[in-house]
Amino acid sequence: MTKKFLNMFKVYEDEIALLLWTVALLFIIRSAGTLLNNFAETAFLKRYGVEYLPVVNMINAVVTFFITGVLTAFTGRMAATRLLSRVFIICGVCITLMRLAIPLGFEIIYPVLFMMKSQFEMLQALMFWNLANDLYNTRQSKRLFPLVTAGGVVGMILGSFLTPWMASVFRMDNLLYVYLALTLSGAFLVNAMTSRFPTLIFSDHKTGGAKGRTPMIEEIKRVVPLIKESTLFKIVLVLTFMPNVVIPILNYQFNYAIDSQFASESGMIHFFGYFRGFLNIISLFILLFVGRIYGRWGISVALMFHPFNYAIALLGFLFRFDIFAAMYARMSINVIRTTINVPANAILMGLFPDSYRAMVRPFLRGTVVRAALFLGSGLILISTHYFDLHPRYLTLVALPFVIAWAAAPFVLKSAYTRILMDLMKTDMFEFKQFDGKQLAQIFKGGKIQEALINAFLKADGKNTVWYARLLKHFGIENFDSLILEKLPSQKESVQIALVNMLSKELEQEAMKQLLGQAHPDAHGVSIAAFSHLIQCENHCRIDALEKVPMEMFLNSANAGVRGHALACLWPKEPEKCAATLNAWLASPEDDDQRAGAVCAGFVGDDVVTPMLLNLLYASPSPGLIADLLVSLSKLGMEDINDVIFPYLIHGDKRIRKAAVTALDINDETAFGHALQRVGDSDESIRELAAQRIRDAKYQNNRIVVESLAVPDTRLRKGLFELLEHLDIKDGDIYHFARKGLENCYLYIAMGLNIDSLPTTPVRELVKTHLFQKKELILENVIRVLVIRDETGRMKTAWKGIFSLNQKHNANAIELLGDLLDRRLFDTMRPLLESPTPEVAVMEGRPFVTIPEFDSKGVEVFHRLVLSKDWVDVVMGLDLSLEDPELKEPVSFWETHDAFTSHHIIKEIEMIKHKKAADVKEKKGSSRQEISLAEKIMLLREIDIFSDLKVAELAAIAAVTEEVSYPPDEKVFKQNDVGDSVFMVISGLVEVVRELSLEDRVVLDTINRGGAFGEMALLDDSPRSATIQTVEFSRFLTLHKQAFNETVMEYPRIALQICSILSQRIRHLHGKIDQ
């Protein structure tokens, strides 16, 4: 039941907690605001007088200007959570003071309360949505904000219906104490949310002060050139200004009519409560079930509804000035605004480029709206006080503005085509911000579509594809005909893109036209054409294939063409095609099997799936494996990811690319595997993986951020590019930083536990790795914070933190304390300042939970072998070689299966062989394999690798190979071109300088632990000496190609080598000077 509910509202399980908290918070804001609104409006009308409403509205407009300015300043200086919490408290205290002053008889209280209710509602809502934007990314906001808004509407419904009851139970004036209780509850809820869902990474004073609001005169100066140049801006200006002049007039008429209808406060507050309650129920229904119904009209027509309804509402007041006219006006305006006007206006505003919107939106919402509201209130004041007009005749004052407002959509309709074409010609229309439905709405209308069709027919190359995609959004009746008309004149890549846009409802003649583009030698176009026809209606396809010589396609040299052709022909001759498919799948020829795999992906069933799986597991052909993976995915095979995962790390890029294509990104595991391919060695796979992640329905920003800790250059680069599209929020970064710091303490505690055990070389290596892992994680946390910081000060701190200069280090830590959130910095500080690991753990315990480990190291061993880091796992496995009591937990074999890291699989196999070799050694055999830890210790003996971290050495060791030579065998000769370095595992070799054919000098001997040939990794110079074995010798070799690939993942290796070479050069210079 829960899953059905979540699927219906598109909510993921890991979002439930945050969603409930934010819904509860908006519920409190809206219910408190509704309660205050009902009280303040009733009290003002009955205790002060509706005739003062225009003056109060004018003062309120001025007050709003100053309050928004102050709020802008504080928004830049203080976290959204802290600011909202304080706003709650200030609002509650101010309203309580007003309540305490009521018995004193000051009538000024009521207009102040009337202004307070609008100001407080604005402040709380603005702060809430700022907070919500910090908590949710763009994708989440599109899915979840309607639900959050619905929670707020429910709050308004309950607040409205409960107002009359509470006024009866607690007395009307005591409603203000209820408001205090609600605001304090809101403040408590915000503080609780802060600890559970942190959004603040940097301290409140991180920016050194916010930029204040631009003065009104400056705003006007900036937009004057735009007013002169842009027809669109003039229209939007009218659409913003005119309704905001009319709104105060209509509100005044509504309040006057209600005030006239109800003689008592009790009757009025009951009306406000029940009327607004029912009005909010309608809003909730619209929000959840009706949605935006403006899509059937164009933007211009949609924008006409609101002014015409305003005219009707105003005329209603003119001819029947009573409660029914007031109720119709308020209800109809609310419905049309929600369903049609607001979304249509949002799309119209979206037509402006980003650079213009940043200037236009503040001007319209600030200067224009304030000026219009001020004018509307002034017109009421003049009309009622100086001309003594009854409020019903204010309709005559408002109608000219409504007429001007209604004229704007007509002007927009006439100029719409020219506006859009001008935007596209100047490349100022930003398509990426609109979805397909919105684009269809924007370009609805005959003239604009006709202009786009002409542009499409004249376009060439990529422009053709661009216009075609645009036209496809509009659902033009003859779209397929236009595509087929354009196909013959385009190059193959464009033809393929156009074919993929055709509809699945092609008629017979259209299918024949499409088949006319297919040719056995034009593989790409033929495959695209057949693939598209396969998805069309069978009976039309059968008729279209009547006179097509399909045999030439079935005999094509390209397996893809053959497979697609057979699948296309299947409905016409199913029995014959089935026999051909079975023959291909049973054929020993690779091309036949590939053609069969392609065809089976379209026409296969549960019977074919096992055949494809058998071929997959038996085939050595990369091309066939790739085709099989894609076909199995098309067949919708159950648990397809279990089949695909091992192929995501396959050595052949065709197979990896097919695996990424076939991967079903439906959960955290699949998302994580796709994320790893963002760091693939092949650029096309990296791009495909990133695109698959962006398009996936399942999203997990936490995994994306956590993956930033991986020291893989390509992966990190891809992740940072991906972050721009996924819109990671501060909350995600905070959780990443917090989790990273917790892991730092965990690795220190694990290292100390290993240090307490009897010393062995492997344990010392593991301890070193654990302490280094802490440094690596800490550095990655700070790097991510540097990227997130817009001021650049974090970068300064980062440079000094890892400096060897103690003064620079201390200054950097002090700067970090000034920049970071206090809780985050207090957690980080022991890791930066503590002189020893023991002290760091002791000082860190108040801030994080650090586990206590058993005295035998079993728990540390279990944590290592169950880690997601393959180096941790291998280090743990190598510990078990020294201590037979360390046994892998059962979950280890469940965690590391067929698709785990090949480094881990290789080490597991080595341990098995080594244990078997131990038994043979007792029987006289001396040959043993060496573990990765032993390889690392050999690498550390080589000068150029001596200062590398254990993880970096592990990456190098993992690509080494073991070789052996008999006695008196030359490993390589003098003047050979070298491509490998050799490390001696066992045995003895001589370094021989050959002066002539018979004259040779032994320069040195190298035994276990030594190395030779390391310069071959750095240049292509010939070998300077011959290496010959004295006795049976075993070596660990590292090839240049494998080394180069490892350096790409661990760039610090290259820096270390440069450092060593620099030292050698300085040493040589020193000898020369001597």
SEDRENPA-315286 format. One record per residue (C-alpha): residue in one letter; y negated, x negated, z negated. Coordinates in steps of 0.2 Angstrom, whole numbers, plus 5000, padded with zeros to 4 digits. Last residue first. Example, Ala and Ser with C-alpha at 12.3 -4.5 7.8 and 13.67 -1.06 7.14 Angstrom:
<sites>
S500549324964A502249384961
</sites>
This chain:
<sites>
Q490345875030D489245995041I490746015052K491846065038G490546195032H490446265049L492346285049H492246375032R490846485039I491946535054R493446575043Q492346685031S491746775047L493546805053I493946875036S492546995036C492847045054I494647085049Q494047195034L492847285046A494347325058I495447385044R493947495038P494147595054Y495747675047E496247805061M495647705076V496347545067T498047625067E498047645086N497447465088F498947405077A500247505087Q499547425103K499547255095H501347255089L501747225071T503347135067L504347125051F505546975052R507346925048S507946755049F509646665052E509246485049V508046355056T507246485067Q505946425080I504146465082T503246375096A501346325095S499646385100R500146545107P499046605122S497446685119D497346875122D496346915106L496347005089L498147055086A498746895094M497846805080E499146855068G500546745076F501346685059A501746755042G502446695026G503346805012R505046725015N504946555023I503746455035T503946275040D502546165046L501946055060V503646005068V503145885082R503845895100D504045755113E505445805126L504545925138S502845865132L501745885117E502646035110R501946085093V503346165083V503046285068E504846295060V505646455054L506646495038G507646655032S507146815024I505746945027V504646835037M503146925044F502746915063V501246965072S501347035089D500547035107G500546855111V500446775129D501646625129N500746455128Q501946385115K503546485114F504046635105V505446675092K506446525098E508246535091D508946385082P509846505069P510046685074Y508546805075S508146975067V506947115070E506147245059E504747355066T503047395060V502147555062A502247615044A501747445038I500047475046A499747645039A500447585022L499147435022E497747565024A498447675010V498647514999K496847465002L496447315012D495947145004S497447035010F497547105028I496746965038D497446835026I499246895027E500146895010R499547075008L500647125023L502247065014M501747174999I501547325011K503247295019E504047295001A503147454998L503747525014S505547485009I506647345016E508347355024Q509747255018R510947125025S511947025013S513747095015G514947025002K515747184994K514347204982E513147194996K514047335004V513647444990D511847394990A511847435009A512347615006K510847624994K509747545007H510347655021K509947815011I508247735006M507847695024E508247875030I507047945016E505747815022K505847875040I505748055036I504248015025H503347925040H503848055052S502748175042T503648345039F504248455053A506148445049D505948485030H504848405016T504348545005E506048625002W506848454999F505548414986S505748584978V507448524971P506548384962E506848204967K507748104954L507047964944E508447894933P508947774946D507347674943E506947534955L507347634971S506547784964L504847704964D505047684983L505147874984G503547894974M502647774985V503247865000V502648024994D500947964989V500747885006W501248045015D499848135006K500348325003S501048274986L502748334981V503448154980L501948094970R501848234958H503748214954F503548034951V502048064939E503148184929V504648064928G503547924922K504647884907S503347914894D502948094899F501248134906E499748224898P498748324910I496848314912T495848474911V494148444917F492348434909P492748384890R494148274896G493048164907E492448044893M494248004888V494847984906A493447874911V493647764895E495547734899P495047694917T493847554911P492047524912S491547704913E489947734924L490447814941L492047914936P491247954919R489748024929M490648144940T490948294928D489248274921F488548274939L489448434944R488848524928R487048464930D486948524948L486548364958L484948284963D484248204947G485948144941L486248064958L484547974957E485147904940I486747854948A485847764962N484747674950A486247614940N487047554956H485547464963K485347374946Q487247334946N487247254963L489047274970S488447434979F489547584979I488247704971G486847624980K487147684997W487647854991A486047874981T485047844997K486147965007M485848094993R484048084996G484148135014T483248305010E484548415019D485948375008R487648445015I488048275024V487748175008L488748304998V490248275010R490048085008I489948104989V491648194989N492348065001E491847924990L492648004975I494248034984L494347854990E493947784973K495347894965K496547844978Q496147664974F496747694956L498347774962H498647634975T498447504962K499647594951V500947614965L500747424969E501047374951R502547484950V503247404966P503047234959T503847274942T502947294925P503847394911L502947564910S501247594902D500347554919I501347694927N500547814915L498847734917G498947764936M499447944934A497947974922I496847894935Y497547994949L497248154939Y495448104935C495048084953N496048244957E494848344946L493348264955G494048314972K494348494965R492548504960A491848434976F492848544987H492448694976Y490548654977I490748634996D491548804998G490148884987D488848794997K489448885013I490448835028D489748915044L491348905054H490448855070E489548705063L491048665052L492048635067E491048495073F491248415056L493048445057G493248355074K492348205067R493448205052L495048215062R494548075074T494047965060D495547995049P495247955031V495748135025A494548195012L493648315025S495348415025E494748495009V493248575018V494348645031I495648705019R494348795009N493648875024N495248975027Q495149095042Y496449205049K495849305064A495949145075D494649125088R493748975079I495448895075R496148915093Q494548835099A494648685088A496548665093L496048675111E494648545109R495748425100I497148455112S496048415127E495448255118D497148175115S497348075100D497448235089G496148255075V495848435078R497748445078Q497848435059L496848595058A498148685068H499448635055G498348685041F498048855049A499948885051T500148845033E498748955027D499249105037N499249195054I498849055066D500249095078L500548925087A501048945105T499448855112V499548725099A501348695103A501048685122K499648555118R500848455107I502248465121R501048405134K500448265123D502148185121G502448095104H502848265095I501748305080L501448485084Y503248495090P503948505072F502848655068I503348765084V505148825078D504548875061N503048945069I504049065079D504649165064E505049315075M504949285093G503549375101L504149345119K502549255123S502849135110L504549095116S503849065133V502448945127L503748845118L504948845132D503648785145A503248635133I505048585131L505348595149G503848475153P504448355139S506148345146P507448285132S508248465132A509548515119Y508548595106L507448685118L508848735130N509748815115L508148905110L507948975127M509649035128P509449115111T507849205117V508649275133V509749415124D508249465113D507249495129G506449405144V505349465157F503749375155G504249215145A505849215154C504949175171V504249015163A505848965156G506848995172A505548895182R505748755169Q507648765170D507648755189D506448605188D507548505176E509148525186P510748555176S510648745181A511148875168L509348935165W509048935184A510649035188N510249155174L508549185182T509249205199A510449335193A509149425184C508049425200K509449495210E509749635197P507849675195E507349675213K505649765214P505249755195W505649575195L504549505209C503149455198A504349365186L505149275201A503449225207H502849165190G504449055188R504348985206V502448945204G502748855188A504248755194N503148685208A504148625223S504048805230N505748895235L505349055226F503549045233M504249035251E505449175247M504049285242P503549325260V502349465256K502649625266E503249745252L502449655238A500949775236D502149925235I503149845221R501549795212C500849965213H502450035205N502449895191E500749925184C499849765181Q500249625169I501449535181L500049545194H498949425183S500249295181F500649305200A498749275204A498549135191I500149045196S499649055215V497848995211G498448845201H499848795214A498948805230D500348725240P501448885239H499948995244A499149135234Q497449205240G498249345250L499149405234L497449445227Q496949555242K498649635242M498449675223A496749755228E497549865241Q498849925228E497549965215L497249845200E497249915183K497549755173S495749705176L495249545184M494449405173N495949285175V495749295194L493949235192A494349085181I495749035194Q494649045208V493348945200S494548805197E495248825215K493548805224Q492648965229S492349055246P493949155246L493649225228K491949315230E492649475238L494049485226I492849465211L491649605218S493149725221D493749695203F492049735196N491849895207E491650015192I490549905181G491249885164F489749805157H490549655148K491349605165L489649575173L489249435160R490949355163A490649365182Y488849295180W489549135171V491049115183T489849115198N488648995189K490148875187G490348855206D489148965217A487949105214K487349225228L488549365225F488349345206A486349355207N486549515218I487749585205L486449535191A485049625199E486049785202Q486549785184I484749765178K484249915189G485750025185G485550025166K486549945151F486249765150I485849765131Q487249885127A488549785137L487949635128Q488049715111K489849775115G490349595120D489749505105F487949435104Q487349275097K488249165111F487149255124E485549165120F484349215133M482949075135D483748995150T482049025160K482949125173M483949215160L482349265150D481449315166M482949425172L482949515155I481149555155R481149605174T482549725171Y481749805155A480049835162S480250015166K481350055151L480249945139V478750055144F479750205140P480350135124A478450105119A477850275123A478750355108W477750235096A476050285105I476550465103V477050435085F475350355082P474450495090L475450615079A475050545062V473250615060L473850785067T475350785055L474050755041Y473650935044R475150985032P474350875018H472850995017L471250915023D469850885012F468850785024Y468350645012H469750655000T471250715010S470850635027I470150475020L471450435008I472850485020L472150375033G472050235021S473850245016G474350235034L473150085037F473949995022L475650025028A475249965045A474349805039R475849765027V477149795041V476149685054T475849535042G477549525034R478949595043L478149565060F477449395057P479049335048R480149395062V479049325076M478949135071A480749105067R481249225081Y480349125094S481348965091D482949055090P482649145107F482049325107L483249445114G483949465096M482449565091L483049695103I484749685096A484149715078N483049855084A484549945092P485549915076V484149995065N483650135076I485350215080T486550255066T485550205050R483850265057I484550415064V485350465048N483850425036I482650515048S483650665048M483850675029R482050645024A481250765037Y482550905035M482350895016A480450905017A480451045030F481551145018I480451105003D478951185011F477551155024R478151265038F477151245054L476351075051F477751005040G479051045054L477850975066L477950805057A479850815056I479950855075A478750705079Y479750595068N481350645077F480450595094P479950435086H481750395081F482750455096M481750345109L482450175103A484150235109V483450265126S482750095128I484250005121G485450095133W486450245128R488350265124G488250125111Y487050205099I488450275088R488450135075G489650165062V490450345060F491750305047L491250185034L489350175035I489050355042F490150425027L489150315015S487550375022I488050555021I488550535003N486850445000L485950605006F487050704994G486550604979R484750594985F484650784985Y485650794968G484550674958F482950714966F483150894963H483650874945I482150764942M481050894950G481751044940S481650944923E479850884927S479251054929A478351154942F479451114956Q479051174974S477251104975D477850924969I479250934982A477950974996Y476750844990N478150714989F478750745007Q476950755014Y476550585006N478150515013L477750575030I476050495029P476650335021I477950315036V476750355050V475850185049N477450095047P478150185063M476650125073F476749935069T478549885072L478849975088V477049925094L477449745090V479149755098I478349815114K477049675114F478349545111L479349605126T477849595137S477649415132E476249305138K474649375129I475549425113L476449255113P474849155114V474149265099V475749225089R475249065080K473449115077I474149275068E475249185057E473949065052I472749205048M474149285037P474449125027T476149045030R477249075014G477548925003K478648775007A479748744993G479548614980G480448444977T481948494987K483248464974H482248544960D483548674956S484948544956F486148524971I487848604973L487448784969T488548914975P489748924961F491049064961R491849084944S490449004933T489049084943M489949254944A489949264925N488049224925V487749364939L488849484929F487849454913A486149474922G486749634930S487349704913L485649664907T484849764921L486049914918A485549914899L483749904903Y483950054916V484750154902Y483250114891L482150184905L483150344905N482450364887D480950444895M481950594901R482850644886F484550554882V485750704886S484650804898A483950654907M485750584907W486350734916P484950744928T485150554933L487050554934F487050624952S485750504958G486450344949L488250394955I487750414973M486650254972G488050154965V489250224979V487850164991G487949994984G489849984985A489650035003T488449895006V489849775000L491049855012P489849845026F489549665021L491449625022R491849595040K490249535048S489849435032Q491549355032R491249285050T489549225045N490049135029Y490049225012L489449164995D487749095000N487349245011A487849354996L486649264985N485149284997W485749464999F485649484980M483949404978L483249524992A483949674984Q483349634966L481649594972M481449744983E482049864970F480949784957Q479449804968S479849984973K480150034955M478649934949M477450024960F477850194952L477950114935V476150054937P475650224943Y476450304928I475850174915I474050214919E474150374909F474050274893G474650404880L475250284866P476950364866I477250294884A476950114878L478750084872R479450144889M478250024898L478849884888T480649924892I480249934910C479549754909V481049694899G482349764911C481349694926I481149524918I483049514914F483649564931V482449444939R483049304928S484849334933L484349344952L483449174950R484849094942T486049154955A484949114970A484648934964M482848884960R481448794969G481548864986T481749044981F480349014968A479048984981T479649124992L479549244977V477749194973G477249234991T478349394991I477449444975F475749414982F475949524998T476949654988V475449674977V474349714992A475449844998N475649924981I473749934980M473750034996N475250144990V474350174974V472850234983P473850344994L474850424980Y473350474970E473350654976V475150664970G474650674952Y474750574936R476050664924K477050774937L477050664952F477050494943A478450554931T479550624945E479350464956A479650344941F481150434935N482050464951N481650284957L482150204940L483950294941T484050244960G483650064956A484850054942S486250124953R485850014967I485749854957I487349894947F488349934963L487649784971L488449674957A490049774957V490249754976T489849564974W491249544960L492549654970L492249544986L492449384976A494049434969I494749514985E494349364997D495949274994E496949424999Y496149445016V495049595020K495049685037F494649855030M496249935037N497249775034L496749765016F497249955013K498849925022K499149775011T498849864995M500050005000
</sites>
